[in-house]
Amino acid sequence: MKKIKERRLLDFITLGVILIGGFLVRLYKIDNPVADWHSWRQADTASVTRVYLQEGLNLLYPKYHDVSSIQTGLTNLEGYRMVEFPLFNFFHYLFYNLLPQISFEIWGRLVSIFSSLISAFFLFLLGKRFIGKSGGLLSAFFYLFIPYNVYFTRVILPEPLSVSLGVAAVWFFVVYIDKEKLSSLFASGFLFALSILVKPYSVFYAIPLVLLVFNKYKNIQGIVKGKWPLIYLDIVLVPFFLWRAWINQFPQGIPHFTWVFNGDHIRFRPAFWRWIFGERLGILILGGSGVALFVEGLIKSKNFLKLFFLGNIIYLTIIATANIRHDYYQIFIIPAIALILAQGFLSYWENKKSYLSKFIAVFLVFIMFILGLDRIKEFYKINHPEIIEAGRVLDRLAPEGSKVIAPYNGDTAFLYQTKRWGWPVVDSSIPELIEKGAEFLVSVNFDKDTKEAMKIYKVIEKTDRYVIVDLRMKEGL
């Protein structure tokens, strides 16, 4: 018993070191302005929380500062943002109000970082259950230190929170299957419901659960004999359908979404395989050399892990266009990848007849991290600091509550810097936007619309990087 206790203590100390290390590496450039990679999506998420701070917390009416028609094709002067249930924004709002000494953007990133640590803890438990103690520790390690995942679990996005809730739900379901504790079943259902409310893509995590159910109850009759399957499905799915029914009342706030499935008909074309399995999984995530560990792990892993990854493949296939266009969509496949990498590493390491295999395992991980880091380091860069500078100047010059036009090809990252409601694109004409309430134009690209506005309306500040135009005053008046 003493040895068992010492072993458990050592395991949790090791896990603690991994979690602390995972937290620390995510502090790199945590104070970056929201102008790094995928800043447009981060700006949209952070903007919802900022509106809550301005108008009060109401989870049923999420809004953001983009009042244009570009996202939905409909006039949206109220700025409704009817996508995921704003649970991420609730935590962002709560933490910032509890400790406002930490900046608003840093708190947004910390919500994702805390979510990643939770995911790593439950991956440790899942790895321990299906691979062994070492497999659990390695699963947490890979999840927290794959360079791709380091970046994408310190961004202001709801995906890391959805992943953490989904992985926790999977674990509690495993506990229910093993011990038949109804409390674990209800915990799993509740967490799964929240995960799907935040991002419905986590529903694909349910695929390995089907295997566990059939292994336990053997056939359909055994499954439906009790009432718990229906109860579980109700807990998981009813909140999502209620949310969808609610937000359908606000079509002007629901962005176009059918394109995510196969909007450009790329599914199963050569470019699909190249981008998903070559560029994203093979290089961006696994850094080339990690493919060897992954394939080894996939061959040697138990059926539960195989089905976990199969769920990922189905997700990548169904949500084809979005996964091709945006690399942050692959956040959902990292838990299964971490578990399979852990299995693959152990398969190399436990070859007692060969020290060479141990060296190869360590070398493959080293190369995977180095090449992955080389790709990911570009994501931290601020490529257009002029939008930050122009946004700060506009914030200083424009009265609070004024609406602005910040044309940036529809990218809301520029509008976000102004801290104002407005338009990230001229979606009609400047005179029409003035009629809708636009009072200022701030631009960094000096396009045709900007030049026309500079001729007609009063320029109040101009440099070679940006211009600010007061649309309330005509030039010369």
C-alpha positions as CSV (number, residue, x, y, z in Angstrom):
1,M,0.0,0.0,0.0
2,K,2.8,2.4,0.8
3,K,4.4,1.7,-2.6
4,I,1.0,2.3,-4.3
5,K,0.5,5.6,-2.5
6,E,4.1,6.7,-3.4
7,R,3.5,5.8,-7.0
8,R,0.2,7.7,-7.1
9,L,1.8,10.7,-5.5
10,L,4.6,10.6,-8.1
11,D,2.1,10.4,-10.9
12,F,0.2,13.4,-9.7
13,I,3.4,15.4,-9.1
14,T,4.4,14.6,-12.6
15,L,1.0,15.6,-13.9
16,G,1.3,18.8,-11.8
17,V,4.6,19.7,-13.5
18,I,3.1,19.0,-16.9
19,L,0.1,21.3,-16.2
20,I,2.3,24.1,-14.8
21,G,4.5,23.8,-17.8
22,G,1.5,23.9,-20.1
23,F,0.2,27.0,-18.4
24,L,3.6,28.8,-18.6
25,V,4.2,28.2,-22.3
26,R,0.8,29.7,-23.0
27,L,1.8,33.0,-21.3
28,Y,4.0,33.7,-24.3
29,K,2.8,37.0,-25.8
30,I,-0.4,36.7,-23.8
31,D,-0.7,40.5,-23.8
32,N,-0.7,40.7,-27.6
33,P,-3.4,43.0,-28.9
34,V,-6.2,41.2,-30.8
35,A,-4.4,41.5,-34.1
36,D,-2.5,38.3,-34.4
37,W,-3.6,35.1,-36.3
38,H,-7.3,34.7,-36.7
39,S,-7.8,38.1,-35.0
40,W,-11.1,38.6,-36.8
41,R,-12.6,35.6,-35.1
42,Q,-11.1,36.5,-31.8
43,A,-12.4,40.0,-32.1
44,D,-15.9,38.8,-32.7
45,T,-15.8,36.6,-29.6
46,A,-14.2,39.4,-27.4
47,S,-16.7,41.9,-28.7
48,V,-19.6,40.0,-27.3
49,T,-18.1,40.2,-23.8
50,R,-17.3,43.8,-24.3
51,V,-21.0,44.5,-25.1
52,Y,-21.9,42.6,-21.9
53,L,-19.6,44.9,-19.9
54,Q,-21.3,48.0,-21.5
55,E,-24.9,46.9,-21.4
56,G,-25.1,44.2,-18.7
57,L,-25.0,40.4,-18.9
58,N,-27.9,38.8,-20.7
59,L,-27.0,35.4,-22.1
60,L,-30.1,35.2,-24.3
61,Y,-29.1,38.3,-26.3
62,P,-25.5,38.1,-27.3
63,K,-24.4,41.1,-29.3
64,Y,-21.2,42.4,-30.9
65,H,-20.1,45.7,-32.4
66,D,-20.4,44.7,-36.1
67,V,-23.7,46.2,-37.3
68,S,-23.1,45.5,-41.0
69,S,-24.9,43.0,-43.2
70,I,-21.8,41.2,-44.3
71,Q,-22.1,38.2,-42.0
72,T,-25.8,37.5,-42.5
73,G,-26.9,39.4,-45.6
74,L,-29.5,41.3,-43.4
75,T,-29.5,44.6,-41.7
76,N,-28.3,44.1,-38.1
77,L,-28.2,47.5,-36.5
78,E,-28.7,45.9,-33.1
79,G,-25.5,43.9,-33.5
80,Y,-27.0,40.5,-32.7
81,R,-24.5,37.7,-32.6
82,M,-26.6,34.5,-32.6
83,V,-24.1,31.7,-32.9
84,E,-22.8,29.6,-30.0
85,F,-24.3,29.9,-26.6
86,P,-22.2,32.6,-24.9
87,L,-20.8,30.4,-22.1
88,F,-17.2,31.5,-22.9
89,N,-18.3,35.1,-22.7
90,F,-19.9,34.4,-19.4
91,F,-16.6,33.2,-17.9
92,H,-14.7,36.1,-19.6
93,Y,-17.2,38.6,-18.2
94,L,-17.1,37.0,-14.7
95,F,-13.3,36.8,-14.4
96,Y,-12.8,40.3,-15.7
97,N,-15.3,41.7,-13.2
98,L,-13.7,39.8,-10.4
99,L,-10.1,41.0,-11.2
100,P,-10.2,44.0,-13.6
101,Q,-6.5,44.7,-12.8
102,I,-5.8,42.0,-15.4
103,S,-6.5,43.3,-18.9
104,F,-9.7,42.4,-20.7
105,E,-7.8,40.6,-23.6
106,I,-5.6,38.7,-21.2
107,W,-8.6,37.4,-19.3
108,G,-10.1,36.2,-22.6
109,R,-7.0,34.2,-23.3
110,L,-6.9,32.9,-19.8
111,V,-10.4,31.4,-20.1
112,S,-9.0,29.3,-23.0
113,I,-5.8,28.5,-21.1
114,F,-7.7,27.3,-18.1
115,S,-9.9,25.2,-20.4
116,S,-6.8,23.6,-21.9
117,L,-5.6,22.6,-18.5
118,I,-8.9,21.0,-17.7
119,S,-8.8,19.1,-21.0
120,A,-5.3,17.9,-20.2
121,F,-6.4,16.6,-16.8
122,F,-9.2,14.6,-18.3
123,L,-7.0,13.3,-21.1
124,F,-4.7,12.1,-18.4
125,L,-7.6,10.1,-16.8
126,L,-8.7,8.7,-20.2
127,G,-5.1,7.8,-21.2
128,K,-4.6,6.1,-17.8
129,R,-7.8,4.1,-18.4
130,F,-7.1,3.0,-22.0
131,I,-3.3,3.1,-22.2
132,G,-1.9,3.0,-18.7
133,K,-0.4,5.5,-16.2
134,S,2.4,6.5,-18.5
135,G,0.0,6.8,-21.4
136,G,-2.1,9.2,-19.3
137,L,0.8,11.4,-18.5
138,L,2.0,11.4,-22.1
139,S,-1.5,12.2,-23.4
140,A,-1.6,15.3,-21.1
141,F,2.0,16.2,-22.2
142,F,1.3,16.0,-25.9
143,Y,-2.0,17.9,-25.6
144,L,-0.3,20.8,-23.7
145,F,2.9,21.0,-25.7
146,I,2.1,20.4,-29.4
147,P,3.0,23.8,-30.7
148,Y,-0.2,24.1,-32.8
149,N,-2.3,23.5,-29.6
150,V,-0.2,25.8,-27.5
151,Y,-1.3,28.7,-29.8
152,F,-4.9,27.7,-30.3
153,T,-5.6,27.1,-26.7
154,R,-4.5,30.7,-25.7
155,V,-6.7,32.5,-28.2
156,I,-10.0,34.3,-27.5
157,L,-12.2,31.6,-29.0
158,P,-14.9,29.3,-27.6
159,E,-13.5,26.2,-29.1
160,P,-11.0,25.3,-26.3
161,L,-13.9,25.6,-23.8
162,S,-16.1,23.3,-25.9
163,V,-13.2,20.7,-26.1
164,S,-12.6,20.7,-22.4
165,L,-16.3,20.2,-21.6
166,G,-16.5,17.5,-24.3
167,V,-13.5,15.6,-23.0
168,A,-14.7,15.8,-19.5
169,A,-18.1,14.4,-20.7
170,V,-16.4,11.5,-22.3
171,W,-14.5,10.7,-19.1
172,F,-17.6,10.7,-16.9
173,F,-19.4,8.5,-19.4
174,V,-16.5,6.0,-19.2
175,V,-16.8,6.1,-15.4
176,Y,-20.6,5.4,-15.7
177,I,-19.9,2.4,-18.0
178,D,-17.2,1.1,-15.6
179,K,-19.1,1.7,-12.3
180,E,-22.7,2.3,-13.2
181,K,-23.0,5.4,-11.1
182,L,-25.9,7.5,-12.3
183,S,-24.3,10.6,-10.9
184,S,-21.5,10.1,-13.5
185,L,-24.0,9.6,-16.3
186,F,-25.8,12.9,-15.4
187,A,-22.5,14.7,-15.1
188,S,-21.5,13.4,-18.6
189,G,-24.9,14.5,-20.1
190,F,-24.7,17.9,-18.5
191,L,-21.1,18.6,-19.6
192,F,-21.9,17.2,-23.1
193,A,-24.9,19.5,-23.4
194,L,-22.8,22.5,-22.5
195,S,-20.0,21.5,-24.9
196,I,-22.5,21.2,-27.8
197,L,-24.1,24.5,-26.8
198,V,-20.8,26.2,-27.1
199,K,-19.8,24.4,-30.3
200,P,-21.9,21.6,-31.8
201,Y,-18.9,20.0,-33.5
202,S,-18.1,18.3,-30.2
203,V,-21.0,16.0,-30.9
204,F,-18.5,13.8,-32.8
205,Y,-16.9,12.9,-29.5
206,A,-19.9,10.7,-28.9
207,I,-18.8,8.1,-31.5
208,P,-16.4,6.1,-29.2
209,L,-19.2,6.1,-26.5
210,V,-21.3,4.0,-28.8
211,L,-18.6,1.3,-28.6
212,L,-18.6,1.4,-24.8
213,V,-22.4,1.0,-24.7
214,F,-22.5,-2.0,-27.1
215,N,-19.6,-3.7,-25.3
216,K,-21.5,-3.4,-22.1
217,Y,-25.0,-4.2,-23.2
218,K,-24.2,-6.5,-26.2
219,N,-27.3,-5.7,-28.3
220,I,-30.0,-3.1,-28.9
221,Q,-32.4,-4.9,-26.6
222,G,-30.1,-4.6,-23.7
223,I,-29.5,-0.9,-24.4
224,V,-33.2,0.1,-24.7
225,K,-34.2,-2.1,-21.8
226,G,-33.6,0.8,-19.4
227,K,-34.7,4.4,-19.8
228,W,-31.3,5.9,-19.3
229,P,-30.4,6.2,-23.0
230,L,-33.4,8.4,-23.7
231,I,-32.8,10.4,-20.6
232,Y,-29.1,10.9,-21.5
233,L,-30.0,12.0,-25.1
234,D,-32.5,14.4,-23.8
235,I,-30.0,16.0,-21.4
236,V,-27.5,16.3,-24.2
237,L,-29.6,17.4,-27.1
238,V,-32.6,19.3,-25.8
239,P,-30.7,22.4,-24.7
240,F,-29.1,22.7,-28.1
241,F,-32.4,22.5,-30.0
242,L,-34.0,25.0,-27.6
243,W,-31.1,27.4,-28.2
244,R,-31.4,26.9,-32.0
245,A,-35.2,27.6,-31.8
246,W,-34.5,30.7,-29.8
247,I,-31.9,32.2,-32.0
248,N,-33.9,31.5,-35.1
249,Q,-36.1,34.5,-34.0
250,F,-33.1,36.7,-34.9
251,P,-32.1,35.8,-38.5
252,Q,-30.2,39.1,-38.8
253,G,-27.8,37.8,-36.2
254,I,-27.1,34.3,-37.6
255,P,-24.1,34.3,-39.9
256,H,-24.2,32.3,-43.1
257,F,-23.1,28.8,-42.0
258,T,-24.0,26.2,-44.8
259,W,-20.7,27.0,-46.5
260,V,-18.8,25.1,-43.7
261,F,-20.0,21.7,-44.9
262,N,-18.9,21.6,-48.5
263,G,-19.5,25.1,-49.8
264,D,-16.8,25.0,-52.4
265,H,-17.2,21.3,-53.3
266,I,-13.7,20.5,-52.1
267,R,-14.6,17.3,-50.1
268,F,-12.6,14.3,-51.3
269,R,-10.9,16.2,-54.0
270,P,-7.1,16.0,-54.1
271,A,-6.8,19.4,-52.4
272,F,-8.9,18.1,-49.5
273,W,-6.5,15.3,-48.8
274,R,-3.5,17.5,-49.2
275,W,-4.7,20.2,-46.9
276,I,-6.2,18.1,-44.2
277,F,-3.8,15.2,-44.0
278,G,-0.7,16.8,-45.6
279,E,-0.6,20.4,-44.5
280,R,-2.7,20.4,-41.3
281,L,-2.4,17.0,-39.7
282,G,0.9,16.0,-41.2
283,I,2.9,19.2,-40.9
284,L,1.2,21.9,-38.9
285,I,0.1,19.6,-36.0
286,L,2.5,16.6,-36.2
287,G,5.5,18.4,-37.6
288,G,6.2,15.7,-40.2
289,S,8.1,13.3,-37.9
290,G,5.1,12.9,-35.5
291,V,3.3,11.0,-38.3
292,A,5.4,7.9,-37.5
293,L,4.4,8.0,-33.8
294,F,0.8,8.6,-34.7
295,V,0.6,5.7,-37.2
296,E,2.3,3.4,-34.7
297,G,-0.1,4.5,-32.0
298,L,-3.2,4.1,-34.3
299,I,-2.2,0.5,-35.1
300,K,-1.5,-0.4,-31.4
301,S,-4.3,1.5,-29.7
302,K,-7.5,0.0,-28.4
303,N,-10.7,0.3,-30.3
304,F,-11.9,3.1,-28.1
305,L,-9.1,5.3,-29.3
306,K,-9.5,4.2,-32.9
307,L,-13.1,5.2,-32.7
308,F,-12.2,8.5,-31.0
309,F,-10.1,9.3,-34.1
310,L,-12.7,8.0,-36.4
311,G,-15.1,10.6,-35.0
312,N,-12.4,13.2,-35.9
313,I,-12.3,11.9,-39.5
314,I,-16.0,12.1,-39.8
315,Y,-15.9,15.6,-38.4
316,L,-13.2,16.6,-40.9
317,T,-15.2,15.1,-43.7
318,I,-18.6,16.6,-42.9
319,I,-17.2,20.0,-42.0
320,A,-15.0,19.9,-45.0
321,T,-14.8,23.5,-46.3
322,A,-14.4,25.1,-42.9
323,N,-11.6,22.7,-42.0
324,I,-9.8,23.6,-45.3
325,R,-10.2,27.3,-45.0
326,H,-9.5,27.8,-41.3
327,D,-6.9,25.9,-39.3
328,Y,-8.5,26.7,-35.9
329,Y,-11.3,24.2,-36.8
330,Q,-8.8,21.4,-36.1
331,I,-8.8,22.3,-32.4
332,F,-11.4,19.5,-31.9
333,I,-9.1,16.7,-33.2
334,I,-6.2,17.3,-30.8
335,P,-7.5,15.3,-27.8
336,A,-7.6,12.1,-29.9
337,I,-4.3,12.9,-31.5
338,A,-2.7,13.4,-28.1
339,L,-4.0,10.0,-26.9
340,I,-2.8,8.2,-30.0
341,L,0.6,9.9,-29.9
342,A,1.0,8.7,-26.3
343,Q,0.2,5.1,-27.4
344,G,2.7,5.4,-30.3
345,F,5.5,6.8,-28.1
346,L,5.0,4.0,-25.6
347,S,5.1,1.4,-28.3
348,Y,8.5,2.6,-29.3
349,W,9.8,3.1,-25.8
350,E,8.7,-0.2,-24.4
351,N,10.7,-2.2,-26.9
352,K,13.1,-3.5,-24.3
353,K,15.3,-5.2,-26.9
354,S,16.3,-2.0,-28.5
355,Y,17.7,1.2,-27.0
356,L,17.6,2.6,-30.6
357,S,13.8,2.6,-30.6
358,K,13.8,4.7,-27.4
359,F,16.2,7.2,-29.1
360,I,14.0,7.2,-32.2
361,A,10.9,8.0,-30.1
362,V,12.5,10.9,-28.4
363,F,14.1,12.2,-31.6
364,L,10.7,12.0,-33.4
365,V,9.1,14.1,-30.7
366,F,11.9,16.6,-30.7
367,I,11.7,17.1,-34.5
368,M,7.9,17.2,-34.3
369,F,8.0,20.1,-31.8
370,I,10.8,22.0,-33.6
371,L,9.1,21.9,-37.0
372,G,5.7,22.6,-35.5
373,L,7.1,25.6,-33.6
374,D,8.7,26.9,-36.8
375,R,5.3,27.0,-38.4
376,I,3.3,28.3,-35.4
377,K,5.7,31.1,-34.5
378,E,4.3,33.2,-37.3
379,F,0.8,33.1,-35.8
380,Y,1.9,35.3,-32.8
381,K,3.1,38.2,-35.1
382,I,1.2,41.4,-35.4
383,N,1.4,42.0,-39.2
384,H,-0.7,45.2,-39.3
385,P,0.1,47.3,-36.2
386,E,-1.4,50.3,-38.0
387,I,-4.9,49.1,-37.2
388,I,-4.0,49.3,-33.5
389,E,-2.6,52.7,-33.8
390,A,-5.5,54.0,-35.8
391,G,-8.0,52.4,-33.5
392,R,-6.5,54.1,-30.4
393,V,-6.5,57.5,-32.1
394,L,-10.1,57.1,-33.1
395,D,-11.0,56.0,-29.6
396,R,-9.4,59.3,-28.4
397,L,-11.0,61.6,-30.9
398,A,-14.5,60.1,-31.3
399,P,-17.2,60.6,-28.6
400,E,-18.3,57.4,-26.8
401,G,-21.3,55.9,-28.4
402,S,-20.5,57.1,-31.9
403,K,-20.7,54.7,-34.8
404,V,-17.7,54.3,-37.1
405,I,-16.8,52.8,-40.4
406,A,-13.5,50.9,-40.2
407,P,-13.2,49.2,-43.6
408,Y,-10.9,46.2,-43.5
409,N,-12.3,43.8,-46.1
410,G,-15.0,42.7,-43.6
411,D,-12.4,41.8,-41.0
412,T,-13.7,43.0,-37.6
413,A,-10.2,43.1,-36.0
414,F,-9.9,46.8,-37.0
415,L,-13.4,47.7,-35.8
416,Y,-12.6,46.0,-32.5
417,Q,-9.6,48.3,-32.0
418,T,-11.9,51.4,-32.1
419,K,-14.1,50.1,-29.2
420,R,-17.1,51.4,-31.2
421,W,-20.1,50.0,-32.9
422,G,-19.9,50.2,-36.7
423,W,-19.1,48.6,-40.0
424,P,-15.9,46.6,-40.9
425,V,-16.8,47.1,-44.6
426,V,-18.7,49.6,-46.7
427,D,-21.6,47.3,-47.5
428,S,-23.7,49.9,-49.3
429,S,-22.5,53.4,-49.7
430,I,-21.1,55.9,-47.2
431,P,-24.1,58.3,-47.5
432,E,-26.4,55.3,-46.8
433,L,-24.2,54.3,-43.8
434,I,-24.4,57.9,-42.5
435,E,-28.2,57.7,-42.6
436,K,-27.9,54.5,-40.5
437,G,-25.8,56.4,-37.9
438,A,-22.2,56.3,-39.1
439,E,-20.3,59.4,-37.8
440,F,-16.7,58.7,-38.4
441,L,-14.6,56.8,-41.0
442,V,-11.2,55.4,-40.0
443,S,-9.2,53.7,-42.7
444,V,-5.7,52.2,-43.2
445,N,-6.0,51.2,-46.8
446,F,-7.0,54.5,-48.6
447,D,-9.3,52.7,-51.0
448,K,-11.8,54.3,-53.4
449,D,-14.5,54.8,-50.7
450,T,-11.9,56.4,-48.3
451,K,-10.6,58.8,-51.0
452,E,-14.1,59.9,-51.9
453,A,-15.0,60.5,-48.3
454,M,-11.8,62.5,-47.8
455,K,-12.9,64.8,-50.6
456,I,-16.4,65.4,-49.2
457,Y,-16.1,65.2,-45.5
458,K,-13.7,66.8,-43.0
459,V,-10.4,65.0,-42.4
460,I,-9.5,65.4,-38.7
461,E,-6.3,63.4,-38.7
462,K,-4.1,61.9,-41.4
463,T,-0.8,60.1,-41.6
464,D,0.8,57.9,-44.1
465,R,-0.6,54.9,-42.2
466,Y,-4.2,55.9,-41.5
467,V,-6.8,58.6,-41.9
468,I,-9.8,59.6,-39.7
469,V,-12.7,61.4,-41.3
470,D,-15.5,63.2,-39.5
471,L,-18.6,62.3,-41.4
472,R,-20.7,64.8,-39.5
473,M,-18.9,67.7,-41.2
474,K,-18.5,68.5,-44.9
475,E,-15.0,69.6,-46.1
476,G,-14.5,73.3,-45.9
477,L,-17.2,73.9,-43.3
